[in-house]
Amino acid sequence: CIFVAGWEAAVWAFGIPKIVLPPPSAIAVAFWQSLADGELGWHLSVTLYELLVSFVVGSAGGLVLGFIIALSPLMERIFYPYVVAFQTVPKVAIAPIIVIWFGYGAASKVVITATIAFFPLLANTIMGLRATPQDQVDMMVSYTASRWQVFRMVRLMQALPYIFVGLDVAIVLSVIGAIVGEFVGAKAGLGYLILQKNFNFDMAGTFAILIILSLIGVGLHVVISLAQRRIVFWMDMSGEHVTGA
């Protein structure tokens, strides 16, 4: 790769200290050492567990509440103002409080990350359900379709592309949320390992972890995209594209 070769050459040509910008060769060595001694594998498994569990919890909560709010004006008036108010609060600001409440284990990281993954699903679910053309609903009603049939065959099908956009955003934010939670207080995880590397001025090790986190984010994005193409296949056939929160 030209970028990696140029990076390596620039570090050596300009004499940049490794503590400022380590060369790719040093990053590769640090990665291999962490992998060989088992340190990286353990912390990686902790972070993956936290982000996947919190993604499922946060997404499920956003999906269910999104259905309730979109289909019930009364529930929207009751819940939505509080949801928006909570979303405006920086999660970094409440992370220390959550750690105090739930401890330094995985539970606090799951709660922090789930609150971050929650809103994209909520917003996109509501948006998708409300994007249903009224003429399609009227046609189903004219054929004496029940409310459940209208929801399952029309509204949900219309909302699925929006929901997958929300899932894509939520999974990437879950990676960020897990690391933020581990920064605030943790005994294991890649965020905890980054703090250790920084404390020991191991910039090569820090960069190695950052690259791993980037690869995790890209990999999870690809998984969601592949699932979307399989499940919402008619979007590719029609050439339509959906954007959301």
Buried (B, 14 or more C-beta within 10 A) or exposed (E): EEEEEEBBEEBEEEEEEBEEBBBBBBBBBBBEBBBEEEBBEEBBEBBBBBBBBBBBBBBBBBBEBBBBBBBEEEBBEEBBEEBEEEBEEEBEEBBEEBBEEBEBBBBBBBBBBBBBBBBBBBBBBBBBBBBBEEEBBEEBBEEEBEEEEBBEEBBBBBBBBBBBBBBBBBBBBBBBBBBBBBBBBBEBBBBBBBBBBEEEEBBBBBBBBBBBBEEBBEEBBEEBEEEBEEEBEEBEEEEEEBEBB
